[in-house]
Amino acid sequence: MSGNWPRKIEGLKRLIGEVGSLWPSPSTKLSGYAEDGPYHCEDCIYLRKDASGGPVVAFDGTGRCSQAVMLVDPQVRHDSEGKAIVNIQHGCCEFVEPPKEKS
């Protein structure tokens, strides 16, 4: 899902304002981030990875996400650089994007 993220985010905010939350509870209203679903951030291209392709794990065991909606979701914790703080094994948002398979 690429494209004009600022425009998509504004449209999503308007829609949520008109119809309410789109994602099931306990997900966040904007990005749909939760830590109880079947998917996990470890499978997403937006999770910060090291040179070998493994997740960069912070001292507290969390990872960092750079997905545009996650970066502006006020219900998601953010680090000092503005990256979303995620649970690598149990967290996921509605904008998860798995890596493309190599052909």
Contacts in CASP RR format, 6 or more apart in sequence:
PFRMAT RR
TARGET T0000
AUTHOR 0000-0000-0000
METHOD contacts of the structure
MODEL  1
MSGNWPRKIEGLKRLIGEVGSLWPSPSTKLSGYAEDGPYHCEDCIYLRKD
ASGGPVVAFDGTGRCSQAVMLVDPQVRHDSEGKAIVNIQHGCCEFVEPPK
EKS
1 95 0 8 1.000
1 97 0 8 1.000
5 68 0 8 1.000
5 69 0 8 1.000
6 68 0 8 1.000
8 68 0 8 1.000
8 69 0 8 1.000
9 30 0 8 1.000
9 68 0 8 1.000
9 69 0 8 1.000
9 72 0 8 1.000
12 30 0 8 1.000
12 69 0 8 1.000
13 30 0 8 1.000
15 22 0 8 1.000
16 22 0 8 1.000
16 29 0 8 1.000
16 30 0 8 1.000
20 29 0 8 1.000
21 27 0 8 1.000
21 29 0 8 1.000
22 29 0 8 1.000
22 32 0 8 1.000
22 94 0 8 1.000
23 29 0 8 1.000
23 32 0 8 1.000
23 34 0 8 1.000
23 94 0 8 1.000
24 34 0 8 1.000
26 34 0 8 1.000
26 36 0 8 1.000
27 33 0 8 1.000
27 34 0 8 1.000
27 94 0 8 1.000
28 34 0 8 1.000
28 73 0 8 1.000
28 75 0 8 1.000
28 76 0 8 1.000
28 93 0 8 1.000
29 75 0 8 1.000
30 69 0 8 1.000
30 72 0 8 1.000
30 73 0 8 1.000
30 74 0 8 1.000
30 75 0 8 1.000
31 67 0 8 1.000
31 69 0 8 1.000
31 70 0 8 1.000
31 73 0 8 1.000
31 76 0 8 1.000
31 93 0 8 1.000
31 94 0 8 1.000
31 95 0 8 1.000
32 73 0 8 1.000
32 93 0 8 1.000
32 94 0 8 1.000
33 70 0 8 1.000
33 73 0 8 1.000
33 75 0 8 1.000
33 76 0 8 1.000
33 84 0 8 1.000
33 86 0 8 1.000
33 91 0 8 1.000
33 92 0 8 1.000
33 93 0 8 1.000
33 94 0 8 1.000
34 91 0 8 1.000
34 92 0 8 1.000
34 93 0 8 1.000
35 87 0 8 1.000
35 90 0 8 1.000
35 91 0 8 1.000
35 92 0 8 1.000
36 90 0 8 1.000
37 90 0 8 1.000
37 91 0 8 1.000
37 92 0 8 1.000
39 91 0 8 1.000
39 92 0 8 1.000
39 96 0 8 1.000
40 87 0 8 1.000
40 88 0 8 1.000
40 89 0 8 1.000
40 90 0 8 1.000
40 91 0 8 1.000
40 92 0 8 1.000
41 47 0 8 1.000
41 55 0 8 1.000
41 63 0 8 1.000
41 65 0 8 1.000
41 86 0 8 1.000
41 87 0 8 1.000
41 88 0 8 1.000
41 89 0 8 1.000
41 91 0 8 1.000
41 92 0 8 1.000
41 96 0 8 1.000
42 55 0 8 1.000
42 88 0 8 1.000
42 89 0 8 1.000
43 96 0 8 1.000
43 98 0 8 1.000
43 99 0 8 1.000
44 65 0 8 1.000
44 67 0 8 1.000
44 92 0 8 1.000
44 96 0 8 1.000
44 97 0 8 1.000
44 98 0 8 1.000
45 97 0 8 1.000
45 98 0 8 1.000
45 99 0 8 1.000
46 65 0 8 1.000
46 66 0 8 1.000
46 67 0 8 1.000
46 70 0 8 1.000
46 95 0 8 1.000
46 96 0 8 1.000
46 97 0 8 1.000
47 55 0 8 1.000
47 63 0 8 1.000
47 64 0 8 1.000
47 65 0 8 1.000
47 86 0 8 1.000
47 88 0 8 1.000
48 55 0 8 1.000
48 56 0 8 1.000
48 63 0 8 1.000
48 64 0 8 1.000
48 65 0 8 1.000
48 66 0 8 1.000
48 83 0 8 1.000
49 55 0 8 1.000
49 56 0 8 1.000
50 56 0 8 1.000
55 63 0 8 1.000
55 88 0 8 1.000
56 63 0 8 1.000
56 64 0 8 1.000
57 63 0 8 1.000
57 88 0 8 1.000
58 64 0 8 1.000
58 79 0 8 1.000
58 85 0 8 1.000
61 88 0 8 1.000
62 85 0 8 1.000
62 86 0 8 1.000
62 87 0 8 1.000
62 88 0 8 1.000
63 85 0 8 1.000
63 86 0 8 1.000
63 87 0 8 1.000
63 88 0 8 1.000
64 79 0 8 1.000
64 81 0 8 1.000
64 83 0 8 1.000
64 84 0 8 1.000
64 85 0 8 1.000
64 86 0 8 1.000
65 71 0 8 1.000
65 83 0 8 1.000
65 84 0 8 1.000
65 85 0 8 1.000
65 86 0 8 1.000
65 93 0 8 1.000
66 83 0 8 1.000
66 84 0 8 1.000
67 84 0 8 1.000
67 93 0 8 1.000
67 95 0 8 1.000
67 97 0 8 1.000
68 95 0 8 1.000
69 93 0 8 1.000
69 95 0 8 1.000
70 76 0 8 1.000
70 84 0 8 1.000
70 86 0 8 1.000
70 93 0 8 1.000
70 95 0 8 1.000
71 78 0 8 1.000
71 82 0 8 1.000
71 83 0 8 1.000
71 84 0 8 1.000
73 84 0 8 1.000
73 93 0 8 1.000
76 84 0 8 1.000
76 85 0 8 1.000
76 86 0 8 1.000
77 84 0 8 1.000
77 85 0 8 1.000
78 84 0 8 1.000
78 85 0 8 1.000
79 85 0 8 1.000
END
